[in-house]
Amino acid sequence: MKKMTIALLLMLAAWTFLITGCSQTTEKVSADSSPAQNTASALPPKGEDANSETQNQDKATPIVYMTRKITPEGLMTVYKALEWTPEGKVAVKLSTGEPPASNYLRPELIKDLVQQVNGTIVECNTAYGGSRASTAMHLQVAKDHGFTAIADVDIMDADGSMSLPVTGGTHLKENFVGSHFANYDSFLVLSHFKGHAMAGFGGAIKNISIGIASSEGKSWIHTAGNSRTSPWGGDQDDFLESMGDAGKAVSDYLKNGKNIVYINVMNRLSVDCDCNGNPAEPDMHDIGILASTDPVALDQACIDLVYAAPDSKSLINRIESRNGLLTLEHAEKIGLGSRKYKLVSVDD
């Protein structure tokens, strides 16, 4: 019953966006889909102070920019909407995709943006075997999938791990990322939003936690800090919350989130992740590209759009069967970001 209520609230919030703002040049829709948040308490007080308090709330609410154009031009447009200027050496974090048939972001889609920021594509080795479990094999996959043709590619844990402190986490006190992480000043996180066999869904938070973790760091997160050598056997909810812990460590390290931004591409919306070399064929339509400086707001917006879609039953079942929304709830609780956001279209 609780899950049904959550689903109905999310559908209502996102459907409001779809029917009220899609035809406008610039639209602003507030989405508050968290079942734990009290809508009444968010209303401004009456009197002269109401306007100033509302304005302060508006400034604090993160913006999620969206285009329905899943093209290189659309990707560049939502990026520019962020008005973010990266500092120093720029890393572009993405998934290189497990062969032979995963739905990784294609180089032809991201090439212009990667080269615009003069970025180095960065990844880390897997903890579960497969074709990307060692640096040499992983670089070959990156070449086969066309990434080395558009930018330099760096496997960040080729030389081991470095530890980041976790401030305010529930399960983790430290987070192990690839040692090359320290070589970059700014991160542009490009994520393919989709389902995931263990996390329920994968977006920005998963990309900066599991994605930036070294091989041993992945095991560390999966087991909520109990093993650096095996990712298997951990408690499901502890794993979901540990992703939030690890993601916060990454954001905090990058000047408390100043030097990292996030883009989610909602195409090829399979129930399976790009770590699956033979994912299930998507049974819902593509939605668009979204961008934000807040990873929690960005993933929440994607979730809301999935729940609003008329053909998303399979993906919703995958998310809820893994209790995937707990990742968002926990990430907000520890201060990684906000589940409240404003959705702004950048389409003409």
C-alpha positions in Angstrom: 0.0 0.0 0.0 2.9 2.4 0.9 4.6 1.7 -2.4 1.4 2.3 -4.3 0.9 5.6 -2.5 4.5 6.6 -3.4 4.0 5.7 -7.0 0.8 7.7 -7.2 2.4 10.8 -5.7 5.4 10.6 -8.1 3.2 10.1 -11.1 1.1 13.1 -10.1 4.1 15.4 -9.6 5.7 14.5 -12.9 2.4 14.4 -14.8 1.8 18.0 -13.7 5.1 18.9 -15.4 4.2 17.1 -18.6 0.8 18.7 -19.0 1.6 22.2 -17.8 5.0 23.1 -19.1 6.0 21.1 -22.2 4.9 23.7 -24.7 6.6 26.6 -23.1 10.0 27.9 -24.1 11.1 27.9 -20.5 9.2 26.1 -17.8 9.5 25.9 -14.1 7.8 23.2 -12.2 8.5 22.3 -8.6 8.4 18.7 -7.9 8.1 17.4 -4.3 7.6 13.7 -4.6 9.1 12.5 -1.4 6.5 10.7 0.7 8.5 11.6 3.8 8.2 15.4 3.2 5.3 17.4 4.7 3.8 19.5 1.9 2.1 21.8 4.4 5.3 22.7 6.1 6.7 23.9 2.8 4.1 26.6 2.3 5.3 30.1 2.9 4.0 31.9 6.0 1.5 34.7 5.7 2.5 38.4 6.0 5.3 40.6 4.7 8.0 38.0 5.4 6.3 35.5 3.1 7.8 36.8 -0.1 11.4 37.0 1.2 11.1 33.5 2.7 9.7 32.1 -0.5 12.5 33.8 -2.5 15.1 32.3 -0.2 13.5 28.9 -0.6 13.6 29.3 -4.4 17.3 30.1 -4.3 18.0 27.0 -2.2 16.0 24.7 -4.5 18.3 23.0 -7.0 17.4 23.3 -10.7 17.2 20.4 -13.0 17.5 21.3 -16.7 15.9 19.1 -19.3 15.7 18.6 -23.0 13.8 16.0 -24.9 16.3 16.1 -27.7 18.7 13.2 -27.3 21.3 14.5 -29.6 24.8 16.0 -29.3 23.2 19.5 -29.6 20.7 18.7 -26.9 23.4 17.4 -24.6 25.4 20.6 -25.2 22.4 22.7 -24.5 21.6 21.3 -21.0 25.3 21.4 -20.1 25.5 25.1 -21.0 22.4 25.8 -19.0 24.3 24.9 -15.9 26.6 27.9 -16.4 29.4 25.9 -14.8 33.0 26.6 -15.5 35.3 23.7 -14.7 38.6 24.4 -13.0 41.9 22.9 -14.0 42.1 19.3 -15.4 38.7 18.0 -16.2 37.6 14.3 -15.9 34.5 13.1 -17.7 33.2 10.1 -15.8 31.1 7.6 -17.7 30.6 3.9 -18.0 32.6 2.3 -20.8 29.9 -0.5 -21.0 30.3 -4.2 -20.7 30.5 -6.0 -24.0 29.0 -7.2 -26.2 25.6 -5.4 -26.2 25.2 -3.0 -23.3 23.5 0.4 -23.6 26.5 2.7 -22.8 26.5 6.3 -24.0 27.7 6.3 -27.5 30.8 8.3 -28.4 29.0 10.1 -31.3 26.5 11.5 -28.7 29.1 12.8 -26.2 32.1 13.6 -28.4 31.3 17.3 -28.8 30.8 17.9 -25.1 33.8 15.9 -24.0 36.0 17.9 -26.4 34.4 21.1 -25.4 35.6 20.7 -21.8 38.9 19.2 -23.0 38.1 16.3 -20.8 39.8 13.0 -20.1 37.3 10.0 -20.0 37.8 8.2 -16.7 36.6 4.9 -15.4 37.5 2.3 -12.8 37.9 -1.5 -13.0 35.0 -3.8 -12.1 34.8 -6.0 -9.0 32.8 -8.8 -10.5 35.0 -10.1 -13.3 33.9 -9.6 -16.9 35.8 -7.8 -19.6 36.7 -4.7 -17.6 38.2 -6.3 -14.5 41.8 -5.4 -15.4 43.3 -2.3 -16.8 44.6 -3.8 -20.0 41.3 -5.5 -20.8 39.3 -2.4 -19.8 41.4 -0.1 -22.1 40.7 -2.6 -24.9 37.0 -2.3 -24.3 37.2 1.5 -24.2 39.0 1.3 -27.6 36.5 -1.2 -29.0 33.6 1.0 -27.9 35.1 4.1 -29.6 36.0 6.2 -26.5 39.8 6.4 -27.2 39.0 7.9 -30.6 37.4 11.0 -29.0 39.5 11.6 -25.9 42.2 10.2 -23.7 41.0 7.4 -21.4 42.3 6.9 -17.9 41.5 3.8 -15.8 41.8 5.6 -12.4 42.6 2.5 -10.3 45.3 1.3 -12.6 47.7 2.0 -9.8 45.5 1.2 -6.9 43.3 3.1 -4.6 43.2 6.3 -2.5 41.0 6.9 0.5 38.6 9.7 0.9 37.0 10.5 4.3 33.3 10.1 4.6 31.7 12.9 6.7 28.3 12.2 8.1 27.9 8.8 6.6 25.9 5.9 8.1 28.0 2.9 7.2 31.3 4.1 5.8 34.1 6.2 7.4 36.2 6.2 4.3 35.7 5.6 0.6 38.2 4.0 -1.7 38.5 5.5 -5.2 41.0 5.1 -8.0 44.3 6.7 -7.1 44.2 8.8 -10.3 41.2 10.6 -8.9 43.6 13.1 -7.3 44.9 14.0 -10.7 41.7 15.9 -11.7 40.4 19.2 -10.5 36.8 19.0 -11.9 34.4 16.2 -12.8 31.7 16.1 -15.4 29.6 13.1 -14.7 27.8 11.6 -17.7 25.4 8.9 -16.7 23.1 6.6 -18.7 20.0 6.4 -16.5 18.5 2.9 -16.5 17.6 0.0 -14.2 20.1 -2.0 -12.3 20.0 -5.6 -11.1 21.2 -4.8 -7.5 20.6 -1.0 -7.0 17.2 -0.9 -8.7 18.3 2.0 -10.9 21.5 3.7 -11.9 22.1 7.4 -12.4 24.3 10.1 -11.0 24.6 8.8 -7.4 25.6 5.4 -8.5 28.1 6.8 -11.0 30.0 8.8 -8.4 29.9 6.0 -5.8 30.3 2.6 -7.4 31.5 4.2 -10.7 34.4 6.2 -9.2 35.3 3.5 -6.6 38.3 1.4 -7.3 37.8 -2.3 -7.7 38.3 -2.8 -3.9 36.2 0.3 -3.2 33.3 -1.3 -5.1 33.5 -4.3 -2.8 33.7 -2.0 0.1 30.5 -0.2 -0.8 28.6 -3.3 -1.8 29.3 -4.8 1.7 28.8 -1.6 3.6 32.5 -1.5 4.7 32.9 -5.2 5.5 35.1 -6.5 2.7 37.6 -5.0 0.2 37.9 -8.3 -1.8 34.4 -9.5 -2.5 31.3 -7.5 -3.5 28.9 -10.3 -2.6 26.9 -11.1 0.5 26.1 -7.6 1.8 22.8 -6.4 3.2 20.7 -4.8 0.4 19.6 -1.7 2.3 23.1 -1.1 3.8 24.5 -1.3 0.2 22.0 1.3 -1.0 22.9 3.6 1.8 26.6 3.1 1.4 26.3 4.4 -2.2 25.1 7.6 -0.7 27.9 7.7 1.8 30.5 7.1 -0.9 29.0 9.7 -3.2 29.1 12.3 -0.5 32.8 11.7 0.0 33.4 12.4 -3.7 31.3 15.5 -3.7 32.9 16.9 -0.5 36.4 16.3 -1.9 35.6 18.4 -5.0 35.2 21.6 -3.0 31.8 20.5 -1.5 30.3 19.9 -4.9 31.5 23.1 -6.5 33.8 21.2 -8.9 31.4 18.5 -10.1 28.2 18.6 -12.2 25.9 15.8 -13.5 24.1 14.9 -16.7 21.7 11.9 -17.0 20.7 10.6 -20.4 17.3 8.8 -20.3 17.5 6.6 -23.4 17.5 2.9 -24.0 15.7 2.5 -20.6 16.4 -1.1 -19.9 15.8 -2.7 -16.5 19.4 -3.7 -16.7 22.6 -1.7 -16.2 25.5 -1.1 -18.7 27.5 -3.5 -16.6 25.3 -6.2 -18.1 26.7 -7.3 -21.5 23.3 -8.6 -22.6 20.7 -6.4 -21.0 17.0 -6.8 -21.4 15.6 -4.9 -24.4 13.9 -1.7 -23.2 10.1 -1.8 -23.3 9.6 1.9 -22.7 10.2 5.0 -24.8 13.2 7.4 -24.5 12.6 10.5 -22.3 15.4 13.1 -22.7 18.6 14.5 -21.2 18.7 16.1 -17.7 21.4 18.1 -16.0 22.0 19.6 -12.5 24.6 20.6 -10.0 22.8 18.4 -7.5 23.0 14.6 -8.0 20.1 13.8 -5.7 17.8 16.3 -7.4 18.8 15.0 -10.8 18.2 11.3 -10.0 14.9 12.2 -8.3 13.7 14.1 -11.4 14.6 11.1 -13.6 12.7 8.8 -11.2 9.6 11.1 -11.3 9.7 11.0 -15.1 9.9 7.2 -15.1 6.9 7.0 -12.8 4.9 9.4 -15.0 5.6 7.4 -18.2 2.8 5.2 -19.4 5.1 2.3 -20.4 7.4 2.1 -17.4 5.9 -0.8 -15.5 9.0 -3.0 -15.9 11.4 -0.4 -14.8 9.3 0.6 -11.8 9.1 -3.0 -10.8 12.9 -3.3 -11.0 13.3 -0.2 -8.9 10.8 -1.1 -6.2 11.8 -4.8 -6.0 15.3 -3.6 -4.9 14.0 -0.8 -2.7 16.0 1.5 -4.9 14.3 4.7 -3.7 16.1 4.3 -0.4 19.3 5.5 -2.1 17.7 8.9 -2.7 16.2 9.1 0.8 19.5 8.3 2.4 21.5 10.6 0.2 19.3 13.5 1.1 19.4 12.6 4.7 23.2 12.8 4.9 23.4 16.0 2.9 24.5 14.9 -0.5 21.6 16.8 -2.1 17.9 17.5 -2.2 14.9 15.6 -3.5 13.1 18.8 -4.1 13.9 20.5 -7.3 12.7 22.8 -10.1 12.5 21.2 -13.5 13.3 23.7 -16.3 12.9 22.9 -20.0 15.6 24.2 -22.3 13.7 23.3 -25.5 12.2 25.9 -27.8 
